[in-house]
Amino acid sequence: MPATLAPPPCDERFTSLVDAGRLAEAAEHAAHALGPRLAVWWGALSVANAAAPDDEPAAAALDAAVAWVLHGSEATRRAAEAAGAAAGVKSPAGAIAIAAFWSGGSISLPGQPEVAPPPGVTPRLVASAVSMASLSAPTRPAADARLRQFLRFAAELLAGENLPPAPEEIKP
């Protein structure tokens, strides 16, 4: 996890994709630009904003993803893996938790030789989860409006606003 949490400034490509209505591409671009920790934070904010998870595995997965963002430990990353697997990657909350697990570290079982996650998995999972969360709206226009709202969350994070506290700032 990088020592600094300052995200890059909101870039012209992101803005042009949103303005052109290419919302799925804008979500993927934002997830890559944010980096793993902020992308998972954005995904968790978006999923929670769409609707509180309606089952225990999804709620636990969302909680585990947020715990990883806030604490950034190997233990919270592994807990996100377990919670995400229980919720399933086809649920937005499960995908966000799995994205936290695939953000770095080893993806092999504990005690086994280390295997790095393939590059780009976390942002793709986050972008998919954000898109899935937007589709919980009752109509396509409402889903597009919801996705635009989620992209505003991403723009704020890209601008350095509404950042999560750094792990060292969290009191036990």
N, C-alpha and C positions, 0 to 999 in steps of 0.2 A: 504494500500500500504506500503511495507516495507521501512524503513528509508534508508537502504543501497541499492544500485542498483548493487552491485558487483555480477555478475553471478557466478555459480559454474564453475570450470575448465571443459574444453571439456573432456568428459570421454571416456573410452575405449569402452563401449557398443555402444555409438553413432558412433564412428569410425568403429567398427566392423560391424555394420548394414549397413553403407554406403559402406564399402569395399565389403560386401557380396551382394550388389545390392538390399538390402531390404529397399528401399528408403521410402516407405510409413511408415514402422515401425520406421525408423530413424527420419522422420518428426514428428511422434507422440512423440517419445522419446525426441526430442529437444524441442518441445512445452511444455512438462511437466517440463523439466530441466530448462528452461528459466524463469519460473514463469509467472504470468499473464501479467504484464506490458511489459516485454521484448518479450514475445511470440506474443502479439498483435503488437508490433513494428516490429518484424520479419515478421509477416503476412502482415502488411501494406507495408513493403519494397518489399516483394515478389510479392504481387498483383500489386503494382505500376510498378515494373520492367517487369512484364509479358506484360502489355499494359495499357495505361491510360484508366480508365473506360470510356466507350463510351456512357453512358447515365447519365443524371443528378442525378437520385437516387443513382447510384453506386458511382459516384464521391463524392456526399455528404456523403455517408456512409464511404468511405475511409478517407475523411477529418475529420469526426466525430471520427473515431477510432484513428487517429493521434492526434487529440485534446485531447482525453482522455489520451493517453500516455504522452503527453507533460504537461498537467495540472492536471490530476488525480483527478478531483473534482467530486462530485455527479452530478452536472449539466452537465458536459461533458459525464459522464457515461450514464445519462438519454437521452442526445442528441444522443449518439451512438445507444441506443435502438431504438429511433424513426427513425433515418436515416437507420439503418440496416433493420428494418421492412419494410420501404419504398422500399429499394433495393431488399429485399428478401434474405433469408438465402441460397438459391440455387446459388446466385452470390458470387464470392470470396470476393468482397468488402462488401457486406451485411453480410456475415458470419463473417468477421473480426470485423465489428461494433457490431454485436450481441455478439461476444466473449468478447469484451470490457465490454458490459453491464453485462454479466454473470460472470465477474471476481471477484465480491464481492459486498458488500452492500446488500440491500434487492431487491428482484425481484418482490415484490408486488407493487401495485399501491401506489403512494405517499399518505400519510395519513392513510394507512392501516397497520395492524400489520406486522412487519418485517418477511420476509421469506428469508432465506439464499439460494443462488443458490446451486444446487447439486455439490459436488466436481468433478473436472475433466472436466467440460463442456467446459471451456475456451480453454484448450490445445487441446481437440478433435476438436473443431470448427476451431481453428487456423490451425491444421494439415490438416483438410479437405479443408480449403480455399487455403492453399499453394498448395495442390495437385490439386485442381480444376484450380488454376491459371496456373500450369505447363501444364495442358491439353489443354490450348489455342494454344499450338504449333501445327504446321500442321501435324506432323507425330509422331508416338510413340517414335522413337529414339530421336527426337527433344524434346519431352515432358520429357523424362528421363534426357536428358542433361540439360533442364531448371530446373527440380527438383533438380538435383545435384548442380546447381548454387545456388538455394535457400538454399540448405543444407549447402553450403559454407558460405552463409550469417549467418545461425544459428551457425555454428562453430565459426565464428568471434565474434558473440555476446556471445557465451559460453566462449570464451577466453577473454572477457572484451573489445573487440574492437567494434568500430562503435556504441557505446551506444547512446541513445537519451539523451538530456540534462535533468537533474533532474528538476521537476516542480519548485522548488525554484530558479533555475538558469534562468528561462524564464522571460524576462522583459515584463511588461504589454503593 
